[in-house]
Amino acid sequence: MNEGPRKFDVEIIDEPPAVPKAPAIGRTPDYLDGFLRKPAAAAAPAEPGGDLYENVIQALREIFDPEIPVNIYDLGLIYGVDIDEGHVIVTMTLTTPHCPVAESMPGEIEMRVGAVPGVGSAEVNLVWDPPWDPAKMSDEAKLELGML
């Protein structure tokens, strides 16, 4: 019973057919739409990614170890930067407790960080635990010292 090729009637319309609305189920069918269009929340100025925090990190990157041609941040000497209402606490170590700048480095850091706009005061906590080791250096520092 082969009747030959099938023929179809084609009707061209200018508007697409109406799509029936999805039934209400407690959320709109496209519930991710608002989430995806929502702009990312800006980091608080005193948190990583915030302007004040990044300016403090930049100030730390301008301080160099006098014996090693790498800044103290990339050298891995900075263990933490905490900012609370303009008061900055930098927790850091030195390459060794017998480092010749053990007495002068904390004062320089307090002065440089304290000069960052938005910082009211700066404090340096010098710690020895955990001890510093070359694994704490950034890749940039390792490259600078020929370790990569």
Buried (B, 14 or more C-beta within 10 A) or exposed (E): EEEEEEEEEEEEEEEEEEEEEEEEEEEEEEEEEEEEEEEEEEBEBBEEEBBBBBBBBEBBBEBEBEEBEBBBBBBBBBBEBBBEEBEBBBBBBBBEEEBEBEEEBBEEBBEBBBEBEBBEEBBBEBEEEEEBEEEBBBEEBBEBBEEE
